[in-house]
Amino acid sequence: SIRGEGYLRALFLRVRARQGKKKAIGAVAAAILTAVHGILRDHEPYRDLGAEHFNRNDRQRTASRLARRIRSLGYEVEMRPAA
């Protein structure tokens, strides 16, 4: 079982939901190798992007996709940020 709440766990869960466990393990392994390469190349410590990384990047895209989906179901959608 994967422990913690960092970027690698979020990546694993995200890929596993769409493509299965084996692909998710491969994606995490690739991410680790990419991080190690950057650490060795730049001589900088590892900085975890955090579990919310994907949510921060995809917030507007997710809202637009959901609005399109709702419109396709025959509803009107007005989007505005929550107060």
Distance bins in CASP14 RR format, pairs under 12 A and 6 or more apart:
PFRMAT RR
TARGET T0000
AUTHOR 0000-0000-0000
RMODE 2
METHOD distances of the structure
MODEL  1
1 9 0 0 0 0 0 1 0 0 0 0 0
1 12 0 0 0 0 0 1 0 0 0 0 0
1 13 0 0 0 0 0 1 0 0 0 0 0
2 8 1 0 0 1 0 0 0 0 0 0 0
2 9 1 0 1 0 0 0 0 0 0 0 0
2 10 0 0 0 0 0 1 0 0 0 0 0
2 11 0 0 0 0 0 1 0 0 0 0 0
2 12 1 0 1 0 0 0 0 0 0 0 0
2 13 0 0 0 0 1 0 0 0 0 0 0
2 16 0 0 0 0 1 0 0 0 0 0 0
2 21 0 0 0 0 0 1 0 0 0 0 0
2 24 0 0 0 0 1 0 0 0 0 0 0
2 25 0 0 0 0 1 0 0 0 0 0 0
2 28 0 0 0 0 1 0 0 0 0 0 0
2 51 0 0 0 0 0 1 0 0 0 0 0
3 9 1 0 0 1 0 0 0 0 0 0 0
3 12 0 0 0 0 0 1 0 0 0 0 0
4 10 0 0 0 0 1 0 0 0 0 0 0
4 12 0 0 0 0 0 1 0 0 0 0 0
4 13 0 0 0 0 0 1 0 0 0 0 0
4 48 0 0 0 0 0 1 0 0 0 0 0
4 50 0 0 0 0 0 1 0 0 0 0 0
4 51 0 0 0 0 1 0 0 0 0 0 0
5 12 0 0 0 0 0 1 0 0 0 0 0
5 13 0 0 0 0 0 1 0 0 0 0 0
5 48 0 0 0 0 1 0 0 0 0 0 0
5 49 0 0 0 0 0 1 0 0 0 0 0
5 50 1 0 0 1 0 0 0 0 0 0 0
5 51 1 0 1 0 0 0 0 0 0 0 0
5 52 0 0 0 0 1 0 0 0 0 0 0
5 53 0 0 0 0 0 1 0 0 0 0 0
6 12 0 0 0 0 1 0 0 0 0 0 0
6 13 0 0 0 0 0 1 0 0 0 0 0
6 14 0 0 0 0 0 1 0 0 0 0 0
6 28 0 0 0 0 0 1 0 0 0 0 0
6 31 0 0 0 0 0 1 0 0 0 0 0
6 46 0 0 0 0 0 1 0 0 0 0 0
6 47 0 0 0 0 0 1 0 0 0 0 0
6 48 1 0 1 0 0 0 0 0 0 0 0
6 49 1 0 0 1 0 0 0 0 0 0 0
6 50 1 0 1 0 0 0 0 0 0 0 0
6 51 1 0 1 0 0 0 0 0 0 0 0
6 52 0 0 0 0 1 0 0 0 0 0 0
6 53 0 0 0 0 1 0 0 0 0 0 0
6 54 0 0 0 0 0 1 0 0 0 0 0
7 13 0 0 0 0 0 1 0 0 0 0 0
7 14 0 0 0 0 0 1 0 0 0 0 0
7 27 0 0 0 0 0 1 0 0 0 0 0
7 28 0 0 0 0 1 0 0 0 0 0 0
7 31 1 0 0 1 0 0 0 0 0 0 0
7 32 0 0 0 0 0 1 0 0 0 0 0
7 34 0 0 0 0 0 1 0 0 0 0 0
7 35 0 0 0 0 1 0 0 0 0 0 0
7 46 0 0 0 0 0 1 0 0 0 0 0
7 47 0 0 0 0 1 0 0 0 0 0 0
7 48 1 0 1 0 0 0 0 0 0 0 0
7 49 1 0 1 0 0 0 0 0 0 0 0
7 50 1 0 1 0 0 0 0 0 0 0 0
7 51 1 0 0 1 0 0 0 0 0 0 0
7 52 0 0 0 0 1 0 0 0 0 0 0
7 53 1 0 1 0 0 0 0 0 0 0 0
7 54 0 0 0 0 1 0 0 0 0 0 0
7 55 0 0 0 0 0 1 0 0 0 0 0
7 56 0 0 0 0 0 1 0 0 0 0 0
7 57 0 0 0 0 0 1 0 0 0 0 0
8 14 0 0 0 0 0 1 0 0 0 0 0
8 15 0 0 0 0 0 1 0 0 0 0 0
8 24 0 0 0 0 0 1 0 0 0 0 0
8 25 0 0 0 0 0 1 0 0 0 0 0
8 26 0 0 0 0 0 1 0 0 0 0 0
8 27 0 0 0 0 1 0 0 0 0 0 0
8 28 1 0 1 0 0 0 0 0 0 0 0
8 29 0 0 0 0 1 0 0 0 0 0 0
8 30 0 0 0 0 0 1 0 0 0 0 0
8 31 1 0 0 1 0 0 0 0 0 0 0
8 32 1 0 0 1 0 0 0 0 0 0 0
8 33 0 0 0 0 0 1 0 0 0 0 0
8 34 0 0 0 0 0 1 0 0 0 0 0
8 35 0 0 0 0 1 0 0 0 0 0 0
8 46 0 0 0 0 0 1 0 0 0 0 0
8 48 1 0 0 1 0 0 0 0 0 0 0
8 49 0 0 0 0 1 0 0 0 0 0 0
8 50 0 0 0 0 1 0 0 0 0 0 0
8 51 0 0 0 0 1 0 0 0 0 0 0
8 53 0 0 0 0 0 1 0 0 0 0 0
8 54 0 0 0 0 0 1 0 0 0 0 0
9 15 0 0 0 0 0 1 0 0 0 0 0
9 16 0 0 0 0 0 1 0 0 0 0 0
9 24 0 0 0 0 0 1 0 0 0 0 0
9 27 0 0 0 0 0 1 0 0 0 0 0
9 28 0 0 0 0 1 0 0 0 0 0 0
9 31 0 0 0 0 0 1 0 0 0 0 0
9 48 0 0 0 0 1 0 0 0 0 0 0
9 49 0 0 0 0 0 1 0 0 0 0 0
9 50 0 0 0 0 1 0 0 0 0 0 0
9 51 1 0 0 1 0 0 0 0 0 0 0
9 52 0 0 0 0 0 1 0 0 0 0 0
9 53 0 0 0 0 0 1 0 0 0 0 0
9 54 0 0 0 0 0 1 0 0 0 0 0
10 16 0 0 0 0 0 1 0 0 0 0 0
10 17 0 0 0 0 0 1 0 0 0 0 0
10 24 0 0 0 0 0 1 0 0 0 0 0
10 27 0 0 0 0 0 1 0 0 0 0 0
10 28 0 0 0 0 0 1 0 0 0 0 0
10 31 0 0 0 0 0 1 0 0 0 0 0
10 48 0 0 0 0 1 0 0 0 0 0 0
10 49 0 0 0 0 1 0 0 0 0 0 0
10 50 1 0 0 1 0 0 0 0 0 0 0
10 51 1 0 1 0 0 0 0 0 0 0 0
10 52 1 0 0 1 0 0 0 0 0 0 0
10 53 1 0 0 1 0 0 0 0 0 0 0
10 54 1 0 1 0 0 0 0 0 0 0 0
10 55 0 0 0 0 1 0 0 0 0 0 0
10 56 0 0 0 0 0 1 0 0 0 0 0
10 57 0 0 0 0 0 1 0 0 0 0 0
10 58 0 0 0 0 0 1 0 0 0 0 0
11 17 0 0 0 0 0 1 0 0 0 0 0
11 18 0 0 0 0 0 1 0 0 0 0 0
11 19 0 0 0 0 0 1 0 0 0 0 0
11 23 0 0 0 0 0 1 0 0 0 0 0
11 24 1 0 0 1 0 0 0 0 0 0 0
11 25 0 0 0 0 0 1 0 0 0 0 0
11 26 0 0 0 0 1 0 0 0 0 0 0
11 27 1 0 1 0 0 0 0 0 0 0 0
11 28 1 0 1 0 0 0 0 0 0 0 0
11 29 0 0 0 0 0 1 0 0 0 0 0
11 30 0 0 0 0 1 0 0 0 0 0 0
11 31 1 0 1 0 0 0 0 0 0 0 0
11 32 0 0 0 0 1 0 0 0 0 0 0
11 34 0 0 0 0 0 1 0 0 0 0 0
11 35 0 0 0 0 0 1 0 0 0 0 0
11 48 0 0 0 0 0 1 0 0 0 0 0
11 49 0 0 0 0 1 0 0 0 0 0 0
11 50 0 0 0 0 0 1 0 0 0 0 0
11 51 0 0 0 0 1 0 0 0 0 0 0
11 53 0 0 0 0 1 0 0 0 0 0 0
11 54 1 0 0 1 0 0 0 0 0 0 0
12 18 0 0 0 0 0 1 0 0 0 0 0
12 19 0 0 0 0 0 1 0 0 0 0 0
12 20 0 0 0 0 0 1 0 0 0 0 0
12 21 0 0 0 0 1 0 0 0 0 0 0
12 22 0 0 0 0 0 1 0 0 0 0 0
12 23 0 0 0 0 0 1 0 0 0 0 0
12 24 1 0 1 0 0 0 0 0 0 0 0
12 25 1 0 0 1 0 0 0 0 0 0 0
12 26 0 0 0 0 1 0 0 0 0 0 0
12 27 1 0 0 1 0 0 0 0 0 0 0
12 28 1 0 1 0 0 0 0 0 0 0 0
12 29 0 0 0 0 0 1 0 0 0 0 0
12 30 0 0 0 0 0 1 0 0 0 0 0
12 31 0 0 0 0 1 0 0 0 0 0 0
12 32 0 0 0 0 0 1 0 0 0 0 0
12 51 0 0 0 0 0 1 0 0 0 0 0
12 54 0 0 0 0 0 1 0 0 0 0 0
13 19 0 0 0 0 0 1 0 0 0 0 0
13 20 0 0 0 0 0 1 0 0 0 0 0
13 21 0 0 0 0 0 1 0 0 0 0 0
13 24 1 0 0 1 0 0 0 0 0 0 0
13 25 0 0 0 0 0 1 0 0 0 0 0
13 27 0 0 0 0 0 1 0 0 0 0 0
13 28 0 0 0 0 0 1 0 0 0 0 0
13 51 0 0 0 0 1 0 0 0 0 0 0
13 54 0 0 0 0 1 0 0 0 0 0 0
13 55 0 0 0 0 0 1 0 0 0 0 0
14 20 0 0 0 0 0 1 0 0 0 0 0
14 23 0 0 0 0 0 1 0 0 0 0 0
14 24 1 0 0 1 0 0 0 0 0 0 0
14 27 0 0 0 0 1 0 0 0 0 0 0
14 28 0 0 0 0 0 1 0 0 0 0 0
14 31 0 0 0 0 0 1 0 0 0 0 0
14 51 0 0 0 0 0 1 0 0 0 0 0
14 53 0 0 0 0 1 0 0 0 0 0 0
14 54 1 0 1 0 0 0 0 0 0 0 0
14 55 0 0 0 0 0 1 0 0 0 0 0
14 57 0 0 0 0 0 1 0 0 0 0 0
14 58 0 0 0 0 1 0 0 0 0 0 0
15 21 0 0 0 0 1 0 0 0 0 0 0
15 22 0 0 0 0 1 0 0 0 0 0 0
15 23 1 0 1 0 0 0 0 0 0 0 0
15 24 1 1 0 0 0 0 0 0 0 0 0
15 25 0 0 0 0 1 0 0 0 0 0 0
15 26 0 0 0 0 1 0 0 0 0 0 0
15 27 1 0 1 0 0 0 0 0 0 0 0
15 28 1 0 0 1 0 0 0 0 0 0 0
15 29 0 0 0 0 0 1 0 0 0 0 0
15 30 0 0 0 0 0 1 0 0 0 0 0
15 31 0 0 0 0 1 0 0 0 0 0 0
15 54 0 0 0 0 0 1 0 0 0 0 0
16 22 0 0 0 0 1 0 0 0 0 0 0
16 23 1 0 0 1 0 0 0 0 0 0 0
16 24 1 1 0 0 0 0 0 0 0 0 0
16 25 0 0 0 0 1 0 0 0 0 0 0
16 26 0 0 0 0 0 1 0 0 0 0 0
16 27 0 0 0 0 1 0 0 0 0 0 0
16 28 0 0 0 0 1 0 0 0 0 0 0
17 23 0 0 0 0 0 1 0 0 0 0 0
17 24 0 0 0 0 1 0 0 0 0 0 0
17 27 0 0 0 0 0 1 0 0 0 0 0
17 54 0 0 0 0 0 1 0 0 0 0 0
18 24 0 0 0 0 1 0 0 0 0 0 0
18 27 0 0 0 0 0 1 0 0 0 0 0
18 54 0 0 0 0 0 1 0 0 0 0 0
19 25 0 0 0 0 0 1 0 0 0 0 0
19 26 0 0 0 0 1 0 0 0 0 0 0
19 27 0 0 0 0 1 0 0 0 0 0 0
20 26 0 0 0 0 0 1 0 0 0 0 0
20 27 0 0 0 0 1 0 0 0 0 0 0
21 27 0 0 0 0 0 1 0 0 0 0 0
21 28 0 0 0 0 0 1 0 0 0 0 0
22 28 0 0 0 0 0 1 0 0 0 0 0
22 29 0 0 0 0 0 1 0 0 0 0 0
23 29 0 0 0 0 0 1 0 0 0 0 0
23 30 0 0 0 0 0 1 0 0 0 0 0
24 30 0 0 0 0 0 1 0 0 0 0 0
24 31 0 0 0 0 0 1 0 0 0 0 0
25 31 0 0 0 0 0 1 0 0 0 0 0
25 32 0 0 0 0 0 1 0 0 0 0 0
26 32 0 0 0 0 1 0 0 0 0 0 0
26 33 0 0 0 0 1 0 0 0 0 0 0
26 34 0 0 0 0 0 1 0 0 0 0 0
27 33 0 0 0 0 0 1 0 0 0 0 0
27 34 0 0 0 0 0 1 0 0 0 0 0
28 34 0 0 0 0 0 1 0 0 0 0 0
28 35 0 0 0 0 0 1 0 0 0 0 0
29 35 0 0 0 0 0 1 0 0 0 0 0
29 36 0 0 0 0 0 1 0 0 0 0 0
30 36 0 0 0 0 0 1 0 0 0 0 0
30 37 0 0 0 0 0 1 0 0 0 0 0
31 37 0 0 0 0 0 1 0 0 0 0 0
31 38 0 0 0 0 0 1 0 0 0 0 0
31 46 0 0 0 0 0 1 0 0 0 0 0
31 48 0 0 0 0 0 1 0 0 0 0 0
31 49 0 0 0 0 1 0 0 0 0 0 0
31 53 0 0 0 0 0 1 0 0 0 0 0
32 38 0 0 0 0 0 1 0 0 0 0 0
32 39 0 0 0 0 0 1 0 0 0 0 0
32 46 0 0 0 0 1 0 0 0 0 0 0
32 48 0 0 0 0 0 1 0 0 0 0 0
33 39 0 0 0 0 0 1 0 0 0 0 0
33 40 0 0 0 0 0 1 0 0 0 0 0
34 40 0 0 0 0 0 1 0 0 0 0 0
34 41 0 0 0 0 0 1 0 0 0 0 0
34 46 0 0 0 0 0 1 0 0 0 0 0
34 49 0 0 0 0 0 1 0 0 0 0 0
35 41 0 0 0 0 0 1 0 0 0 0 0
35 42 0 0 0 0 0 1 0 0 0 0 0
35 44 0 0 0 0 0 1 0 0 0 0 0
35 45 0 0 0 0 0 1 0 0 0 0 0
35 46 1 0 1 0 0 0 0 0 0 0 0
35 47 0 0 0 0 1 0 0 0 0 0 0
35 48 0 0 0 0 1 0 0 0 0 0 0
35 49 0 0 0 0 1 0 0 0 0 0 0
36 42 0 0 0 0 0 1 0 0 0 0 0
36 44 0 0 0 0 0 1 0 0 0 0 0
36 46 0 0 0 0 1 0 0 0 0 0 0
37 44 0 0 0 0 0 1 0 0 0 0 0
37 46 0 0 0 0 0 1 0 0 0 0 0
38 44 1 0 0 1 0 0 0 0 0 0 0
38 45 0 0 0 0 0 1 0 0 0 0 0
38 46 0 0 0 0 1 0 0 0 0 0 0
38 47 0 0 0 0 0 1 0 0 0 0 0
39 45 1 0 0 1 0 0 0 0 0 0 0
39 46 1 0 1 0 0 0 0 0 0 0 0
39 47 0 0 0 0 1 0 0 0 0 0 0
40 46 0 0 0 0 0 1 0 0 0 0 0
47 53 0 0 0 0 0 1 0 0 0 0 0
49 55 0 0 0 0 0 1 0 0 0 0 0
49 56 0 0 0 0 1 0 0 0 0 0 0
49 57 0 0 0 0 1 0 0 0 0 0 0
50 56 0 0 0 0 1 0 0 0 0 0 0
50 57 0 0 0 0 0 1 0 0 0 0 0
52 58 0 0 0 0 0 1 0 0 0 0 0
52 59 0 0 0 0 1 0 0 0 0 0 0
53 59 0 0 0 0 0 1 0 0 0 0 0
54 61 0 0 0 0 0 1 0 0 0 0 0
54 62 0 0 0 0 1 0 0 0 0 0 0
55 61 0 0 0 0 0 1 0 0 0 0 0
55 62 0 0 0 0 1 0 0 0 0 0 0
55 63 0 0 0 0 0 1 0 0 0 0 0
56 62 0 0 0 0 0 1 0 0 0 0 0
58 64 0 0 0 0 0 1 0 0 0 0 0
58 65 0 0 0 0 1 0 0 0 0 0 0
58 66 0 0 0 0 0 1 0 0 0 0 0
59 65 0 0 0 0 0 1 0 0 0 0 0
59 66 0 0 0 0 0 1 0 0 0 0 0
59 79 0 0 0 0 0 1 0 0 0 0 0
59 81 0 0 0 0 0 1 0 0 0 0 0
59 82 0 0 0 0 0 1 0 0 0 0 0
60 66 0 0 0 0 0 1 0 0 0 0 0
60 67 0 0 0 0 0 1 0 0 0 0 0
60 79 0 0 0 0 1 0 0 0 0 0 0
60 81 0 0 0 0 0 1 0 0 0 0 0
61 67 0 0 0 0 0 1 0 0 0 0 0
61 68 0 0 0 0 0 1 0 0 0 0 0
62 68 0 0 0 0 0 1 0 0 0 0 0
62 69 0 0 0 0 0 1 0 0 0 0 0
62 79 0 0 0 0 0 1 0 0 0 0 0
63 69 0 0 0 0 0 1 0 0 0 0 0
63 70 0 0 0 0 0 1 0 0 0 0 0
63 77 0 0 0 0 1 0 0 0 0 0 0
63 78 0 0 0 0 0 1 0 0 0 0 0
63 79 1 0 0 1 0 0 0 0 0 0 0
63 80 0 0 0 0 0 1 0 0 0 0 0
63 81 0 0 0 0 1 0 0 0 0 0 0
63 82 0 0 0 0 0 1 0 0 0 0 0
64 70 0 0 0 0 0 1 0 0 0 0 0
64 71 0 0 0 0 0 1 0 0 0 0 0
64 77 0 0 0 0 1 0 0 0 0 0 0
64 79 0 0 0 0 1 0 0 0 0 0 0
65 71 0 0 0 0 0 1 0 0 0 0 0
65 72 0 0 0 0 0 1 0 0 0 0 0
65 77 0 0 0 0 0 1 0 0 0 0 0
65 79 0 0 0 0 0 1 0 0 0 0 0
66 72 0 0 0 0 0 1 0 0 0 0 0
66 73 0 0 0 0 0 1 0 0 0 0 0
66 75 0 0 0 0 0 1 0 0 0 0 0
66 77 0 0 0 0 1 0 0 0 0 0 0
66 79 0 0 0 0 1 0 0 0 0 0 0
67 73 0 0 0 0 0 1 0 0 0 0 0
67 74 0 0 0 0 0 1 0 0 0 0 0
67 75 0 0 0 0 1 0 0 0 0 0 0
67 76 0 0 0 0 1 0 0 0 0 0 0
67 77 1 0 1 0 0 0 0 0 0 0 0
67 78 0 0 0 0 1 0 0 0 0 0 0
67 79 1 0 1 0 0 0 0 0 0 0 0
67 80 0 0 0 0 0 1 0 0 0 0 0
68 74 0 0 0 0 0 1 0 0 0 0 0
68 75 0 0 0 0 0 1 0 0 0 0 0
68 77 0 0 0 0 1 0 0 0 0 0 0
68 79 0 0 0 0 0 1 0 0 0 0 0
69 75 0 0 0 0 1 0 0 0 0 0 0
69 77 0 0 0 0 1 0 0 0 0 0 0
70 76 0 0 0 0 1 0 0 0 0 0 0
70 77 1 0 1 0 0 0 0 0 0 0 0
70 78 0 0 0 0 0 1 0 0 0 0 0
70 79 0 0 0 0 0 1 0 0 0 0 0
71 77 1 0 1 0 0 0 0 0 0 0 0
71 78 0 0 0 0 0 1 0 0 0 0 0
71 79 0 0 0 0 0 1 0 0 0 0 0
END
